[in-house]
Amino acid sequence: MWDCTAGAFRWRYGIDETIHIVEGGAIVTDERGKVSELRPGDVMMFRRGTSADWQVPDYVRKIAFCVEPLSRPAAILRNAERHFRGRGAQAMRATTAGLLLATTALVVDWT
């Protein structure tokens, strides 16, 4: 939960963030100049590496859901698991275990 009284500021997003406005409101201008007037009930997503200009006329309270994007090895493992999901539990366990070992080796090599 985050809240802010009247003011203006620029916010740079270091991780993916989805917000839900629960009280008050704000006017948000993204990097392309698109203006969004946020009110209670509105949801907006900000991608990592972007920034936005916030204008809070009086007060705003939001819930923020922050997500760190998956590393490359974790994304590969997730995609493989989804691919093999329908091929039977035994084949899936064997394939996922092998991919997990391969992914672990990649992570060790990268660090």
C-alpha positions as CSV (number, residue, x, y, z in Angstrom):
1,M,0.0,0.0,0.0
2,W,1.4,3.4,-0.9
3,D,-0.1,6.9,-0.6
4,C,0.9,10.4,-1.4
5,T,-0.4,13.9,-0.8
6,A,-0.6,16.7,-3.4
7,G,2.4,17.2,-5.5
8,A,4.2,16.3,-8.8
9,F,7.2,14.0,-9.4
10,R,8.8,11.7,-12.0
11,W,9.0,8.0,-11.1
12,R,11.4,5.6,-12.8
13,Y,10.4,1.9,-12.5
14,G,13.2,-0.5,-11.7
15,I,10.8,-3.5,-11.8
16,D,7.5,-4.2,-13.5
17,E,4.7,-2.7,-11.4
18,T,0.9,-2.9,-11.7
19,I,-1.1,-0.5,-9.6
20,H,-4.7,-0.4,-8.4
21,I,-6.0,3.0,-7.3
22,V,-8.1,2.6,-4.1
23,E,-8.6,6.2,-3.1
24,G,-8.1,9.7,-4.5
25,G,-6.5,10.0,-7.9
26,A,-3.6,11.1,-10.1
27,I,-2.8,12.2,-13.6
28,V,0.0,10.1,-15.0
29,T,1.9,11.0,-18.2
30,D,4.0,8.2,-19.7
31,E,7.3,8.6,-21.7
32,R,5.3,8.9,-25.0
33,G,3.2,11.7,-23.7
34,K,0.0,9.6,-23.1
35,V,-2.0,11.1,-20.3
36,S,-4.1,8.9,-18.0
37,E,-6.4,10.2,-15.3
38,L,-6.5,7.6,-12.6
39,R,-9.4,7.2,-10.2
40,P,-10.5,4.6,-7.7
41,G,-10.8,1.2,-9.3
42,D,-8.4,2.0,-12.2
43,V,-5.5,-0.4,-12.9
44,M,-2.3,0.5,-14.8
45,M,0.9,-1.3,-15.5
46,F,4.4,0.2,-15.8
47,R,7.3,-1.8,-17.3
48,R,10.7,-2.0,-15.8
49,G,13.0,0.7,-17.3
50,T,10.2,3.2,-18.0
51,S,9.3,6.4,-16.2
52,A,6.2,8.4,-15.7
53,D,5.3,11.9,-14.5
54,W,2.8,11.9,-11.7
55,Q,0.5,14.8,-10.7
56,V,-1.4,14.3,-7.6
57,P,-4.1,17.0,-7.2
58,D,-5.0,16.2,-3.6
59,Y,-4.3,12.6,-2.5
60,V,-3.8,9.2,-3.9
61,R,-3.6,5.7,-2.3
62,K,-2.7,2.7,-4.4
63,I,-1.9,-1.0,-4.1
64,A,1.2,-1.9,-6.1
65,F,2.0,-5.4,-7.4
66,C,5.7,-5.5,-8.2
67,V,7.2,-8.3,-10.3
68,E,10.9,-9.0,-11.0
69,P,11.1,-10.4,-14.6
70,L,12.4,-14.0,-14.8
71,S,16.1,-14.7,-15.5
72,R,16.8,-16.4,-18.8
73,P,17.4,-19.9,-17.3
74,A,14.2,-19.6,-15.3
75,A,12.1,-18.5,-18.3
76,I,13.5,-21.5,-20.3
77,L,12.5,-23.9,-17.6
78,R,9.0,-22.4,-17.2
79,N,8.5,-22.6,-21.0
80,A,9.6,-26.2,-21.1
81,E,7.3,-27.1,-18.3
82,R,4.4,-25.6,-20.1
83,H,5.3,-27.3,-23.4
84,F,5.4,-30.8,-21.8
85,R,2.4,-30.3,-19.4
86,G,0.1,-32.3,-21.6
87,R,2.5,-35.2,-22.3
88,G,2.0,-37.2,-19.2
89,A,3.2,-36.8,-15.7
90,Q,6.1,-39.3,-15.9
91,A,7.6,-37.8,-19.1
92,M,7.1,-34.3,-17.6
93,R,8.9,-35.1,-14.4
94,A,11.9,-36.7,-16.2
95,T,12.1,-33.8,-18.7
96,T,11.7,-31.1,-16.1
97,A,14.3,-32.7,-13.9
98,G,16.8,-32.9,-16.8
99,L,16.1,-29.3,-17.7
100,L,16.5,-28.2,-14.1
101,L,19.9,-29.8,-13.9
102,A,20.9,-28.2,-17.3
103,T,19.6,-24.8,-16.1
104,T,21.4,-25.1,-12.8
105,A,24.6,-25.8,-14.7
106,L,24.0,-22.7,-16.8
107,V,23.4,-20.6,-13.7
108,V,26.6,-21.9,-12.1
109,D,28.6,-21.1,-15.3
110,W,27.1,-17.5,-15.4
111,T,28.0,-16.6,-11.9
